[in-house]
Each structure stands twice: as structure tokens, then as C-alpha cells.
Amino acid sequence: ALLAGLIRAGRPARELVVSEKVPERADYLAQTYAVRVAPMAEAVENAAFVIVAVKPADAESVVVAIATAASRAESDAVEQVLVSVVAGVTAAFYEAHLPAGYPVIRVMPNAPALVGAGITALARGRFATSAQLSEAAELFSGVGGVLTVAEAQIDAVTAVSGSGPAYFFLFLEALIDAAVASGLSRAVATELAVQTMAGSVAMLLERTESGGASATGRPDTTAAELRAMVTSPGGTTAAGLRELERGGVRAAVAAAVDAAKTRSEQLGITSE
């Protein structure tokens, strides 16, 4: 997703180098994106940004190899920045294994990055500068929106935007099944449900970005305000919302986010 986004945003493929331990995957990336694939030491040695995208269990072996390559780099080379998209691995962990003062930035993108509609949260470690954070943000802007948070909030970000697409897909799945049970064909039910969600999100985004005003003259930007706008007193929407509230939808969502955040914390690898 990031490779596609970077190239789509205009970054030349010749500036990108991939290190991938699975040969079949390496061949696929090279052929699909016309990027160079190289051993990790070679890929890291001359890189301005080293993006680590592995499973948490592989983080330690990867950072050791990066540290070895970084120590061989010329002293007058551009200062490298490590950018980690690995869930649960703290900046302090990387900093403890890398040469002293090595800049680290943690990021948490999400699945819609695959279609250029993701949202990425960035958090910098102790040694990363504001300028380096801005450059990293520019890299990820190729796959969607970006924002900056404190590293302590990354687990919560993971629970909301990282896991969030699955929550929406589950709700859509349930809505489609309910529509079929009400007599619609699955094709019609799917088109109605998917476009309704897309349109609803577009309404919220349009108001958030433009600061659109409601009939009362107040900015109409929150999900709660939009829900109220489409809910007539005593109408069909009110009846449906009453059942969702009775079913505990708010409590279920809160519990889901809390469970995902807790799991992200459990996966964590610190400097200790």
C-alpha cells in the first residue's frame, strides 16, 4: 500500500529500495512496482528513511541488522530516520538497539491505505526532529490523511483506526444480512448498505472540512448532529435507533475499542 501510494504521489521508483525475506513476495513487489529489491544491509546503508514493516516478533532481529548497517554508513551521510509501522514496539526499544541519538518515528496506518484513503497517526521518539516528523508525514500522505499524536496514544489509535475498518465491515455485514431478511436481494442489499455508509461518511467529511452550518447557524460537524438531522421524531429512523440502543451498541463499541487497545499493549515490546 505504501509503495503504491508513494509512486502515485510522484516519488520515482528508483528512489525506493525494498528488503523482503520471502523470495516470491520480493519478486512480486519488484515486478509490480519496478522497485529494486536488495539485502537488508544494502537497502539500509544509503537510505534516508528506513521503514520497518514486520510482525512484532521479528522486530528485534530486524533492528539488530539495521543497527549493524547503520554503523557502517559514512559519518557525513544524511541522518537516517527509522519509521516503524510495527504494532506495540516502542520507540525506546528501537533507540536502545540503534546507535546513540538515532531518530525513530512510530506510525500506525490502516487498511484503507490500500486504496489511498487511509489515515496514519505518527508519534516521534526522543531524537526525531520536527522537520523529520514532517518529512515522514509527507511520505504517508500518499496513502491518505496524516496526524500527529503522543506515543502514549498509539495503542488507542491502533484500537480505533487500525482495527476500525473491521468494525465497520462487521456492521455492514449485519446490515446487509438484515436487509436480505427483510426481503431484498443480496445484491440490492449490498449496494444500498455500502453506498449508504459511503455517503454518510462523505456528509460528515464535507461538513468537517468546510465548517458547514446547520439550520440553527451552528457548525454541523459531529456525528451526533448528523444523526439527529436524519432522525425525525417518532419516525422510522428513531424506531431503528431505539433498538440499536436497546441492544447496547454503544457499550459493545466501547468494549471492542478497549479490548483492542489492551491487546495492542499486550503485544508491546519495550526497551526493557
Accessible surface in RSA format (square Angstrom, percent):
REM  Atomic radii and reference values for relative SASA: ProtOr
REM  Chains: A
REM  Algorithm: Lee & Richards
REM  Probe-radius: 1.40
REM  Slices: 20
REM RES _ NUM      All-atoms   Total-Side   Main-Chain    Non-polar    All polar
REM                ABS   REL    ABS   REL    ABS   REL    ABS   REL    ABS   REL
RES ALA A   1    49.99  46.0  16.54  25.5  33.45  76.1  19.04  26.8  30.95  82.0
RES LEU A   2    37.88  21.1  33.27  23.8   4.61  11.6  33.54  23.6   4.34  11.7
RES LEU A   3    28.52  15.9  27.04  19.3   1.48   3.7  27.04  19.0   1.48   4.0
RES ALA A   4    23.35  21.5  20.05  30.9   3.30   7.5  21.06  29.7   2.29   6.1
RES GLY A   5     0.01   0.0   0.00   N/A   0.01   0.0   0.00   0.0   0.01   0.0
RES LEU A   6    10.50   5.9  10.45   7.5   0.06   0.1  10.45   7.3   0.06   0.2
RES ILE A   7    58.27  33.2  48.94  36.5   9.33  22.5  48.94  35.2   9.33  25.3
RES ARG A   8   137.42  57.7 103.01  52.5  34.41  81.9  79.12 108.1  58.30  35.3
RES ALA A   9    74.96  68.9  31.01  47.8  43.96 100.0  43.60  61.4  31.36  83.1
RES GLY A  10    58.68  72.4   0.00   N/A  58.68  72.4  34.88  95.7  23.80  53.3
RES ARG A  11    84.46  35.5  75.58  38.5   8.88  21.1  14.72  20.1  69.74  42.3
RES PRO A  12    45.23  33.0  33.97  31.0  11.26  40.9  45.23  37.3   0.00   0.0
RES ALA A  13    24.26  22.3  17.51  27.0   6.75  15.4  17.51  24.7   6.75  17.9
RES ARG A  14   203.81  85.6 164.77  84.0  39.04  92.9  77.01 105.2 126.80  76.9
RES GLU A  15    99.58  57.2  67.20  50.8  32.39  77.1  34.94  67.6  64.65  52.8
RES LEU A  16    20.40  11.4  18.43  13.2   1.97   5.0  20.07  14.1   0.33   0.9
RES VAL A  17    53.23  35.0  23.64  21.4  29.59  71.3  23.64  20.5  29.59  80.3
RES VAL A  18    22.23  14.6  19.40  17.6   2.84   6.8  22.23  19.3   0.00   0.0
RES SER A  19    50.70  42.8  20.39  27.2  30.31  69.8  11.84  25.2  38.86  54.4
RES GLU A  20    54.44  31.3  35.21  26.6  19.23  45.8   3.23   6.2  51.21  41.8
RES LYS A  21   170.13  83.0 134.16  82.3  35.96  85.6 110.41  99.4  59.71  63.6
RES VAL A  22    67.47  44.4  66.37  60.1   1.10   2.7  67.47  58.6   0.00   0.0
RES PRO A  23    90.63  66.1  84.55  77.1   6.08  22.1  90.63  74.8   0.00   0.0
RES GLU A  24   128.30  73.7 118.71  89.8   9.59  22.8  70.99 137.3  57.32  46.8
RES ARG A  25   119.26  50.1 115.48  58.9   3.78   9.0  33.56  45.9  85.70  51.9
RES ALA A  26     9.56   8.8   9.28  14.3   0.28   0.6   9.49  13.4   0.07   0.2
RES ASP A  27    81.51  57.1  79.86  79.5   1.65   3.9  14.26  33.6  67.25  67.1
RES TYR A  28   105.99  49.5 100.68  57.3   5.31  13.8  71.16  53.5  34.82  42.9
RES LEU A  29    18.43  10.3  18.43  13.2   0.00   0.0  18.43  12.9   0.00   0.0
RES ALA A  30    31.80  29.2  25.70  39.7   6.10  13.9  25.89  36.5   5.91  15.7
RES GLN A  31   149.04  83.3 115.46  84.4  33.58  79.9  46.14  98.2 102.90  78.0
RES THR A  32    68.59  48.8  36.13  36.6  32.46  77.4  35.65  47.9  32.94  49.8
RES TYR A  33    48.62  22.7  41.74  23.7   6.88  17.9  22.63  17.0  25.99  32.0
RES ALA A  34    79.71  73.3  54.70  84.4  25.01  56.9  63.93  90.0  15.78  41.8
RES VAL A  35     8.12   5.3   0.00   0.0   8.12  19.6   1.75   1.5   6.37  17.3
RES ARG A  36   123.50  51.9 113.29  57.8  10.21  24.3  68.13  93.1  55.37  33.6
RES VAL A  37    52.82  34.8  26.56  24.0  26.26  63.3  26.56  23.1  26.26  71.2
RES ALA A  38     7.46   6.9   1.48   2.3   5.97  13.6   5.29   7.4   2.17   5.7
RES PRO A  39    93.43  68.1  80.98  73.8  12.45  45.3  92.68  76.5   0.75   4.7
RES MET A  40    58.90  30.5  53.03  35.1   5.87  14.0  52.81  44.9   6.09   8.1
RES ALA A  41    42.40  39.0  39.06  60.3   3.34   7.6  39.38  55.5   3.02   8.0
RES GLU A  42    86.75  49.8  79.32  60.0   7.43  17.7  35.98  69.6  50.77  41.5
RES ALA A  43    14.25  13.1   6.75  10.4   7.50  17.1   7.23  10.2   7.02  18.6
RES VAL A  44     6.65   4.4   5.91   5.4   0.74   1.8   6.65   5.8   0.00   0.0
RES GLU A  45    66.60  38.2  63.11  47.7   3.49   8.3   5.17  10.0  61.43  50.2
RES ASN A  46   139.33  96.1 103.66 100.2  35.67  85.9  39.17  94.3 100.16  96.8
RES ALA A  47    27.00  24.8  15.67  24.2  11.33  25.8  24.28  34.2   2.72   7.2
RES ALA A  48    47.41  43.6  38.71  59.7   8.70  19.8  39.82  56.1   7.59  20.1
RES PHE A  49    44.77  22.4  27.59  17.1  17.17  44.7  27.59  16.7  17.17  49.2
RES VAL A  50    12.26   8.1   9.73   8.8   2.53   6.1  12.26  10.7   0.00   0.0
RES ILE A  51    57.75  32.9  30.91  23.0  26.84  64.7  30.91  22.3  26.84  72.8
RES VAL A  52     4.95   3.3   1.86   1.7   3.09   7.4   4.95   4.3   0.00   0.0
RES ALA A  53    72.43  66.6  41.98  64.8  30.45  69.3  44.83  63.1  27.60  73.1
RES VAL A  54    51.54  33.9  31.05  28.1  20.50  49.4  42.17  36.6   9.37  25.4
RES LYS A  55   154.22  75.2 150.84  92.6   3.38   8.0 100.46  90.4  53.76  57.3
RES PRO A  56    32.13  23.4  31.86  29.0   0.27   1.0  31.86  26.3   0.27   1.7
RES ALA A  57    96.27  88.5  60.18  92.9  36.10  82.1  70.16  98.8  26.12  69.2
RES ASP A  58    45.51  31.9  44.83  44.6   0.68   1.6   4.84  11.4  40.67  40.6
RES ALA A  59     0.05   0.0   0.00   0.0   0.05   0.1   0.00   0.0   0.05   0.1
RES GLU A  60    96.38  55.3  96.09  72.7   0.29   0.7  22.31  43.1  74.07  60.5
RES SER A  61    77.21  65.2  61.67  82.3  15.53  35.8  55.53 118.2  21.68  30.4
RES VAL A  62    20.64  13.6  19.94  18.0   0.70   1.7  20.64  17.9   0.00   0.0
RES VAL A  63     0.18   0.1   0.06   0.1   0.12   0.3   0.16   0.1   0.01   0.0
RES VAL A  64    75.81  49.9  74.62  67.6   1.19   2.9  75.53  65.6   0.28   0.8
RES ALA A  65    36.32  33.4  27.80  42.9   8.52  19.4  34.22  48.2   2.10   5.6
RES ILE A  66     2.45   1.4   2.45   1.8   0.00   0.0   2.45   1.8   0.00   0.0
RES ALA A  67    16.60  15.3  14.20  21.9   2.40   5.5  14.59  20.6   2.01   5.3
RES THR A  68    60.34  42.9  55.31  56.1   5.04  12.0  39.86  53.5  20.48  31.0
RES ALA A  69     1.14   1.0   0.21   0.3   0.93   2.1   0.98   1.4   0.16   0.4
RES ALA A  70    15.97  14.7   4.23   6.5  11.74  26.7   4.42   6.2  11.55  30.6
RES SER A  71    82.79  70.0  46.90  62.6  35.90  82.7  42.05  89.5  40.75  57.1
RES ARG A  72   152.83  64.2 125.18  63.8  27.65  65.8  49.05  67.0 103.78  62.9
RES ALA A  73    27.91  25.7  12.11  18.7  15.79  35.9  13.28  18.7  14.63  38.7
RES GLU A  74   130.90  75.2 115.97  87.7  14.93  35.5  50.43  97.5  80.47  65.7
RES SER A  75   123.82 104.6  80.52 107.5  43.30  99.7  58.09 123.7  65.72  92.1
RES ASP A  76   123.13  86.3  87.32  86.9  35.81  84.7  47.86 112.6  75.28  75.1
RES ALA A  77    52.51  48.3  28.21  43.5  24.30  55.3  37.56  52.9  14.95  39.6
RES VAL A  78   118.43  77.9 101.45  91.8  16.99  40.9 108.77  94.5   9.66  26.2
RES GLU A  79   101.15  58.1  84.00  63.6  17.15  40.8  43.67  84.5  57.48  46.9
RES GLN A  80    16.27   9.1  11.69   8.5   4.58  10.9  10.20  21.7   6.07   4.6
RES VAL A  81     2.97   2.0   2.97   2.7   0.00   0.0   2.97   2.6   0.00   0.0
RES LEU A  82     0.00   0.0   0.00   0.0   0.00   0.0   0.00   0.0   0.00   0.0
RES VAL A  83     0.00   0.0   0.00   0.0   0.00   0.0   0.00   0.0   0.00   0.0
RES SER A  84     0.55   0.5   0.01   0.0   0.55   1.3   0.00   0.0   0.55   0.8
RES VAL A  85    33.84  22.3  19.71  17.8  14.14  34.1  19.71  17.1  14.14  38.3
RES VAL A  86     3.14   2.1   0.00   0.0   3.14   7.6   1.24   1.1   1.90   5.2
RES ALA A  87    26.15  24.0  22.63  34.9   3.52   8.0  22.72  32.0   3.43   9.1
RES GLY A  88     4.29   5.3   0.00   N/A   4.29   5.3   1.84   5.0   2.45   5.5
RES VAL A  89     0.00   0.0   0.00   0.0   0.00   0.0   0.00   0.0   0.00   0.0
RES THR A  90    32.74  23.3  32.74  33.2   0.00   0.0  32.44  43.6   0.30   0.4
RES ALA A  91     2.76   2.5   2.76   4.3   0.00   0.0   2.76   3.9   0.00   0.0
RES ALA A  92    43.02  39.6  40.16  62.0   2.86   6.5  40.59  57.2   2.43   6.4
RES PHE A  93     8.69   4.3   8.69   5.4   0.00   0.0   8.69   5.3   0.00   0.0
RES TYR A  94     0.44   0.2   0.44   0.2   0.00   0.0   0.44   0.3   0.00   0.0
RES GLU A  95    17.08   9.8   4.17   3.2  12.92  30.8   3.17   6.1  13.91  11.4
RES ALA A  96    67.56  62.1  24.04  37.1  43.52  99.0  36.27  51.1  31.29  82.9
RES HIS A  97    61.91  33.8  41.63  28.9  20.28  51.9  34.41  35.5  27.50  32.0
RES LEU A  98    11.53   6.4   0.00   0.0  11.53  29.0   0.93   0.7  10.60  28.5
RES PRO A  99    54.90  40.0  41.54  37.9  13.36  48.6  53.64  44.3   1.25   7.8
RES ALA A 100   110.45 101.6  69.64 107.5  40.82  92.9  78.45 110.5  32.01  84.8
RES GLY A 101    29.77  36.7   0.00   N/A  29.77  36.7  19.78  54.3   9.98  22.4
RES TYR A 102    16.73   7.8  11.14   6.3   5.59  14.5  15.92  12.0   0.82   1.0
RES PRO A 103     1.77   1.3   1.77   1.6   0.00   0.0   1.77   1.5   0.00   0.0
RES VAL A 104     0.00   0.0   0.00   0.0   0.00   0.0   0.00   0.0   0.00   0.0
RES ILE A 105     0.00   0.0   0.00   0.0   0.00   0.0   0.00   0.0   0.00   0.0
RES ARG A 106    13.04   5.5  13.04   6.6   0.00   0.0   0.56   0.8  12.48   7.6
RES VAL A 107     2.94   1.9   0.00   0.0   2.94   7.1   0.00   0.0   2.94   8.0
RES MET A 108    15.67   8.1  15.61  10.3   0.06   0.1   4.11   3.5  11.56  15.3
RES PRO A 109    34.78  25.3  30.33  27.6   4.45  16.2  30.35  25.1   4.43  27.5
RES ASN A 110    20.82  14.4   9.00   8.7  11.82  28.5   8.65  20.8  12.17  11.8
RES ALA A 111    56.96  52.4  41.56  64.1  15.41  35.0  51.82  73.0   5.14  13.6
RES PRO A 112    40.09  29.2  33.99  31.0   6.10  22.2  40.00  33.0   0.09   0.6
RES ALA A 113     6.99   6.4   6.57  10.1   0.42   1.0   6.57   9.2   0.42   1.1
RES LEU A 114   127.48  71.0 106.76  76.4  20.73  52.1 106.76  75.0  20.73  55.8
RES VAL A 115   118.52  78.0  88.76  80.4  29.76  71.7  95.37  82.9  23.15  62.8
RES GLY A 116    28.23  34.8   0.00   N/A  28.23  34.8   5.55  15.2  22.68  50.8
RES ALA A 117    69.40  63.8  44.08  68.0  25.31  57.6  51.22  72.1  18.17  48.1
RES GLY A 118     6.90   8.5   0.00   N/A   6.90   8.5   1.20   3.3   5.69  12.8
RES ILE A 119    60.07  34.2  59.53  44.3   0.54   1.3  59.53  42.9   0.54   1.5
RES THR A 120     1.45   1.0   1.45   1.5   0.00   0.0   0.00   0.0   1.45   2.2
RES ALA A 121     3.03   2.8   2.17   3.3   0.86   2.0   2.17   3.1   0.86   2.3
RES LEU A 122     0.61   0.3   0.61   0.4   0.00   0.0   0.61   0.4   0.00   0.0
RES ALA A 123     0.69   0.6   0.16   0.2   0.53   1.2   0.17   0.2   0.52   1.4
RES ARG A 124   104.75  44.0  87.38  44.5  17.37  41.4  15.84  21.6  88.91  53.9
RES GLY A 125    10.73  13.2   0.00   N/A  10.73  13.2   5.38  14.8   5.35  12.0
RES ARG A 126   185.92  78.1 147.44  75.2  38.48  91.6  75.59 103.3 110.33  66.9
RES PHE A 127    76.06  38.1  58.70  36.4  17.37  45.2  64.23  38.9  11.83  33.9
RES ALA A 128     7.00   6.4   0.00   0.0   7.00  15.9   0.00   0.0   7.00  18.5
RES THR A 129    66.52  47.3  62.05  62.9   4.48  10.7  63.78  85.7   2.74   4.1
RES SER A 130    68.99  58.3  64.90  86.6   4.09   9.4  42.19  89.8  26.80  37.5
RES ALA A 131    63.92  58.8  53.04  81.9  10.88  24.7  60.90  85.8   3.02   8.0
RES GLN A 132    20.47  11.4  20.47  15.0   0.00   0.0  11.23  23.9   9.24   7.0
RES LEU A 133    23.20  12.9  23.20  16.6   0.00   0.0  23.20  16.3   0.00   0.0
RES SER A 134    72.56  61.3  61.81  82.5  10.75  24.8  35.43  75.5  37.13  52.0
RES GLU A 135    85.71  49.2  82.60  62.5   3.12   7.4  30.00  58.0  55.71  45.5
RES ALA A 136     0.00   0.0   0.00   0.0   0.00   0.0   0.00   0.0   0.00   0.0
RES ALA A 137    19.80  18.2  19.40  29.9   0.40   0.9  19.74  27.8   0.06   0.2
RES GLU A 138   118.03  67.8 105.75  80.0  12.29  29.3  36.41  70.4  81.62  66.6
RES LEU A 139    13.89   7.7  12.31   8.8   1.58   4.0  13.60   9.6   0.29   0.8
RES PHE A 140     3.35   1.7   3.29   2.0   0.06   0.2   3.29   2.0   0.06   0.2
RES SER A 141    58.76  49.7  40.81  54.5  17.95  41.3  25.42  54.1  33.34  46.7
RES GLY A 142    13.99  17.3   0.00   N/A  13.99  17.3   6.30  17.3   7.69  17.2
RES VAL A 143     2.87   1.9   2.73   2.5   0.13   0.3   2.73   2.4   0.13   0.4
RES GLY A 144    18.57  22.9   0.00   N/A  18.57  22.9  12.99  35.6   5.58  12.5
RES GLY A 145    36.71  45.3   0.00   N/A  36.71  45.3  29.88  82.0   6.83  15.3
RES VAL A 146    53.13  35.0  28.65  25.9  24.48  59.0  28.65  24.9  24.48  66.4
RES LEU A 147    83.86  46.7  74.79  53.5   9.07  22.8  83.86  58.9   0.00   0.0
RES THR A 148    82.65  58.8  54.90  55.7  27.74  66.1  37.80  50.8  44.84  67.8
RES VAL A 149    28.28  18.6  17.36  15.7  10.93  26.3  24.62  21.4   3.66   9.9
RES ALA A 150    62.29  57.3  46.45  71.7  15.83  36.0  57.24  80.6   5.05  13.4
RES GLU A 151    50.06  28.7  39.39  29.8  10.67  25.4  20.23  39.1  29.83  24.4
RES ALA A 152    95.05  87.4  59.58  91.9  35.47  80.7  72.53 102.1  22.52  59.7
RES GLN A 153    94.69  53.0  92.72  67.8   1.97   4.7  25.58  54.4  69.12  52.4
RES ILE A 154     2.01   1.1   2.01   1.5   0.00   0.0   2.01   1.4   0.00   0.0
RES ASP A 155    31.48  22.1  31.03  30.9   0.45   1.1   1.36   3.2  30.13  30.0
RES ALA A 156    33.22  30.5  32.95  50.9   0.26   0.6  33.22  46.8   0.00   0.0
RES VAL A 157    23.56  15.5  19.87  18.0   3.68   8.9  23.39  20.3   0.17   0.5
RES THR A 158    19.52  13.9  19.52  19.8   0.00   0.0  19.12  25.7   0.40   0.6
RES ALA A 159     0.00   0.0   0.00   0.0   0.00   0.0   0.00   0.0   0.00   0.0
RES VAL A 160    88.26  58.1  83.48  75.6   4.78  11.5  84.14  73.1   4.13  11.2
RES SER A 161    22.84  19.3  17.08  22.8   5.77  13.3  20.68  44.0   2.16   3.0
RES GLY A 162    26.42  32.6   0.00   N/A  26.42  32.6   7.28  20.0  19.14  42.9
RES SER A 163    35.18  29.7  27.88  37.2   7.31  16.8  16.03  34.1  19.15  26.8
RES GLY A 164     3.15   3.9   0.00   N/A   3.15   3.9   3.15   8.6   0.00   0.0
RES PRO A 165    16.81  12.2  13.38  12.2   3.42  12.4  16.81  13.9   0.00   0.0
RES ALA A 166    61.91  56.9  54.13  83.5   7.78  17.7  56.13  79.0   5.78  15.3
RES TYR A 167    68.44  32.0  60.45  34.4   7.99  20.8  62.88  47.3   5.56   6.9
RES PHE A 168   119.38  59.7 119.05  73.7   0.33   0.9 119.38  72.4   0.00   0.0
RES PHE A 169   130.52  65.3 126.24  78.2   4.28  11.1 126.89  76.9   3.63  10.4
RES LEU A 170   119.22  66.4 116.63  83.4   2.59   6.5 118.61  83.3   0.61   1.6
RES PHE A 171    91.95  46.0  87.75  54.4   4.19  10.9  91.84  55.7   0.10   0.3
RES LEU A 172    19.19  10.7  19.19  13.7   0.00   0.0  19.19  13.5   0.00   0.0
RES GLU A 173   101.11  58.0  96.59  73.1   4.51  10.7  33.09  64.0  68.02  55.5
RES ALA A 174    56.29  51.8  46.43  71.7   9.86  22.4  52.02  73.3   4.28  11.3
RES LEU A 175    71.98  40.1  68.07  48.7   3.91   9.8  71.45  50.2   0.53   1.4
RES ILE A 176    20.26  11.5  20.26  15.1   0.00   0.0  20.26  14.6   0.00   0.0
RES ASP A 177    65.17  45.7  59.63  59.4   5.54  13.1  26.14  61.5  39.04  38.9
RES ALA A 178    55.07  50.6  46.00  71.0   9.06  20.6  53.51  75.4   1.55   4.1
RES ALA A 179    20.30  18.7  13.61  21.0   6.69  15.2  19.87  28.0   0.43   1.1
RES VAL A 180    49.32  32.5  40.38  36.6   8.94  21.5  40.38  35.1   8.94  24.2
RES ALA A 181    92.57  85.1  49.16  75.9  43.41  98.7  60.94  85.8  31.62  83.8
RES SER A 182    98.93  83.6  57.54  76.8  41.39  95.3  36.50  77.7  62.43  87.5
RES GLY A 183    67.62  83.4   0.00   N/A  67.62  83.4  35.51  97.4  32.11  71.9
RES LEU A 184    73.79  41.1  67.83  48.5   5.95  15.0  69.30  48.7   4.49  12.1
RES SER A 185    63.30  53.5  45.68  61.0  17.62  40.6  54.10 115.2   9.20  12.9
RES ARG A 186   130.26  54.7 123.98  63.2   6.28  14.9  67.00  91.6  63.26  38.3
RES ALA A 187    79.24  72.9  61.29  94.6  17.95  40.8  70.79  99.7   8.44  22.4
RES VAL A 188    70.44  46.4  69.27  62.7   1.17   2.8  70.38  61.2   0.06   0.2
RES ALA A 189     0.63   0.6   0.00   0.0   0.63   1.4   0.03   0.0   0.59   1.6
RES THR A 190    51.07  36.3  51.07  51.8   0.00   0.0  43.68  58.7   7.39  11.2
RES GLU A 191   127.50  73.2 120.43  91.1   7.07  16.8  43.51  84.2  83.99  68.6
RES LEU A 192    96.23  53.6  93.83  67.1   2.41   6.1  96.02  67.4   0.22   0.6
RES ALA A 193     5.59   5.1   1.98   3.1   3.61   8.2   5.08   7.2   0.51   1.3
RES VAL A 194    70.28  46.2  69.37  62.8   0.92   2.2  69.37  60.3   0.92   2.5
RES GLN A 195   115.59  64.6 114.12  83.4   1.47   3.5  47.05 100.2  68.54  52.0
RES THR A 196    81.68  58.1  72.25  73.2   9.43  22.5  58.09  78.0  23.59  35.7
RES MET A 197    45.78  23.7  39.98  26.5   5.80  13.8  33.18  28.2  12.60  16.7
RES ALA A 198    51.95  47.8  37.86  58.4  14.09  32.0  46.56  65.6   5.38  14.3
RES GLY A 199    26.50  32.7   0.00   N/A  26.50  32.7  25.12  68.9   1.38   3.1
RES SER A 200    57.23  48.4  50.26  67.1   6.97  16.1  32.02  68.2  25.21  35.3
RES VAL A 201    74.87  49.3  73.28  66.3   1.59   3.8  74.87  65.1   0.00   0.0
RES ALA A 202    56.76  52.2  48.78  75.3   7.99  18.2  52.80  74.3   3.97  10.5
RES MET A 203    64.60  33.5  61.69  40.8   2.91   6.9  36.48  31.0  28.11  37.2
RES LEU A 204    56.27  31.3  56.27  40.3   0.00   0.0  56.27  39.5   0.00   0.0
RES LEU A 205    91.46  50.9  91.46  65.4   0.00   0.0  91.46  64.2   0.00   0.0
RES GLU A 206    93.74  53.8  87.59  66.3   6.15  14.6  55.72 107.8  38.02  31.0
RES ARG A 207    53.80  22.6  53.80  27.4   0.00   0.0   2.85   3.9  50.95  30.9
RES THR A 208    81.46  57.9  61.76  62.6  19.70  47.0  56.77  76.2  24.69  37.3
RES GLU A 209   141.10  81.0 101.92  77.1  39.18  93.3  46.91  90.7  94.19  76.9
RES SER A 210    73.24  61.9  35.75  47.7  37.49  86.4  44.74  95.3  28.51  39.9
RES GLY A 211    45.00  55.5   0.00   N/A  45.00  55.5  24.08  66.1  20.92  46.8
RES GLY A 212    23.06  28.4   0.00   N/A  23.06  28.4  23.06  63.3   0.00   0.0
RES ALA A 213    72.54  66.7  37.50  57.9  35.03  79.7  37.50  52.8  35.03  92.8
RES SER A 214    32.20  27.2  18.78  25.1  13.41  30.9  24.10  51.3   8.09  11.3
RES ALA A 215   117.08 107.6  66.10 102.0  50.98 116.0  79.23 111.6  37.85 100.3
RES THR A 216   101.31  72.1  64.96  65.9  36.35  86.6  74.87 100.6  26.44  40.0
RES GLY A 217    55.92  69.0   0.00   N/A  55.92  69.0  31.71  87.0  24.21  54.2
RES ARG A 218   132.96  55.8 131.25  66.9   1.71   4.1  63.24  86.4  69.71  42.3
RES PRO A 219    84.84  61.8  80.49  73.4   4.35  15.8  80.57  66.5   4.26  26.5
RES ASP A 220     8.15   5.7   7.85   7.8   0.30   0.7   1.23   2.9   6.91   6.9
RES THR A 221    41.47  29.5  35.25  35.7   6.22  14.8  16.07  21.6  25.40  38.4
RES THR A 222    66.70  47.4  62.15  63.0   4.54  10.8  65.13  87.5   1.57   2.4
RES ALA A 223    66.63  61.3  56.16  86.7  10.47  23.8  58.19  81.9   8.44  22.4
RES ALA A 224    57.95  53.3  49.74  76.8   8.21  18.7  53.38  75.2   4.57  12.1
RES GLU A 225    44.91  25.8  37.25  28.2   7.66  18.2  28.41  55.0  16.50  13.5
RES LEU A 226    16.25   9.1  15.51  11.1   0.74   1.9  15.82  11.1   0.43   1.2
RES ARG A 227   101.72  42.7  95.55  48.7   6.18  14.7  38.61  52.8  63.11  38.2
RES ALA A 228    60.18  55.3  46.11  71.2  14.06  32.0  49.11  69.2  11.07  29.3
RES MET A 229    97.08  50.3  61.21  40.5  35.87  85.4  55.86  47.5  41.22  54.6
RES VAL A 230    84.51  55.6  65.44  59.2  19.07  45.9  73.24  63.6  11.27  30.6
RES THR A 231    30.15  21.4  17.40  17.6  12.74  30.4  17.67  23.7  12.47  18.9
RES SER A 232    72.84  61.6  67.50  90.1   5.34  12.3  31.70  67.5  41.14  57.6
RES PRO A 233   138.74 101.1 106.57  97.1  32.17 116.9 117.47  97.0  21.27 132.2
RES GLY A 234    81.93 101.0   0.00   N/A  81.93 101.0  39.99 109.8  41.94  93.9
RES GLY A 235    25.67  31.7   0.00   N/A  25.67  31.7  22.91  62.9   2.76   6.2
RES THR A 236   126.00  89.6 110.40 111.9  15.60  37.2  89.53 120.3  36.47  55.1
RES THR A 237    53.76  38.2  44.53  45.1   9.23  22.0  27.68  37.2  26.08  39.4
RES ALA A 238    21.72  20.0  16.90  26.1   4.82  11.0  18.61  26.2   3.12   8.3
RES ALA A 239    40.92  37.6  38.81  59.9   2.11   4.8  39.20  55.2   1.73   4.6
RES GLY A 240    37.39  46.1   0.00   N/A  37.39  46.1  34.73  95.3   2.66   6.0
RES LEU A 241    45.76  25.5  44.68  32.0   1.08   2.7  44.68  31.4   1.08   2.9
RES ARG A 242   133.29  56.0 126.10  64.3   7.19  17.1  56.10  76.7  77.20  46.8
RES GLU A 243    91.64  52.6  84.36  63.8   7.28  17.3  47.81  92.5  43.83  35.8
RES LEU A 244    75.57  42.1  72.51  51.9   3.07   7.7  75.04  52.7   0.54   1.4
RES GLU A 245    83.79  48.1  68.45  51.8  15.34  36.5  39.17  75.8  44.62  36.4
RES ARG A 246   169.57  71.2 134.51  68.6  35.06  83.5  67.22  91.9 102.35  62.0
RES GLY A 247    68.16  84.0   0.00   N/A  68.16  84.0  35.91  98.5  32.25  72.2
RES GLY A 248    26.86  33.1   0.00   N/A  26.86  33.1  24.87  68.3   1.98   4.4
RES VAL A 249    51.91  34.2  47.26  42.8   4.64  11.2  51.81  45.0   0.10   0.3
RES ARG A 250   149.22  62.7 139.90  71.3   9.32  22.2  66.78  91.3  82.44  50.0
RES ALA A 251    71.02  65.3  57.32  88.5  13.70  31.2  65.49  92.2   5.53  14.6
RES ALA A 252    62.09  57.1  48.92  75.5  13.17  30.0  57.11  80.4   4.98  13.2
RES VAL A 253    81.45  53.6  79.08  71.6   2.38   5.7  81.45  70.8   0.00   0.0
RES ALA A 254    62.60  57.6  50.49  77.9  12.11  27.5  58.30  82.1   4.29  11.4
RES ALA A 255    61.74  56.8  50.03  77.2  11.70  26.6  57.73  81.3   4.01  10.6
RES ALA A 256    38.99  35.8  27.51  42.5  11.48  26.1  36.36  51.2   2.62   6.9
RES VAL A 257    38.76  25.5  38.76  35.1   0.00   0.0  38.76  33.7   0.00   0.0
RES ASP A 258    89.73  62.9  86.58  86.2   3.15   7.5  20.36  47.9  69.37  69.2
RES ALA A 259    61.68  56.7  50.85  78.5  10.83  24.6  57.10  80.4   4.59  12.1
RES ALA A 260    22.28  20.5  11.37  17.5  10.91  24.8  18.92  26.6   3.36   8.9
RES LYS A 261    70.93  34.6  70.93  43.5   0.00   0.0  37.39  33.7  33.53  35.7
RES THR A 262    55.10  39.2  55.08  55.8   0.02   0.0  40.17  54.0  14.92  22.6
RES ARG A 263   131.47  55.2 130.92  66.7   0.56   1.3  48.19  65.9  83.29  50.5
RES SER A 264     3.70   3.1   1.92   2.6   1.79   4.1   3.38   7.2   0.33   0.5
RES GLU A 265    83.35  47.9  63.01  47.7  20.34  48.4  29.44  56.9  53.91  44.0
RES GLN A 266   119.57  66.9  83.06  60.7  36.51  86.9  37.98  80.8  81.59  61.9
RES LEU A 267    68.49  38.1  59.61  42.6   8.88  22.3  63.30  44.5   5.19  14.0
RES GLY A 268    30.65  37.8   0.00   N/A  30.65  37.8   8.04  22.1  22.60  50.6
RES ILE A 269    50.26  28.6  46.68  34.8   3.58   8.6  50.26  36.2   0.00   0.0
RES THR A 270    68.20  48.5  63.05  63.9   5.15  12.3  53.34  71.7  14.85  22.5
RES SER A 271    55.06  46.5  31.57  42.1  23.48  54.1   8.43  18.0  46.62  65.3
RES GLU A 272   196.66 112.9 129.70  98.1  66.95 159.4  80.18 155.1 116.48  95.1
END  Absolute sums over single chains surface
CHAIN  1 A    15651.2      12220.8       3430.5      10002.3       5649.0
END  Absolute sums over all chains
TOTAL         15651.2      12220.8       3430.5      10002.3       5649.0
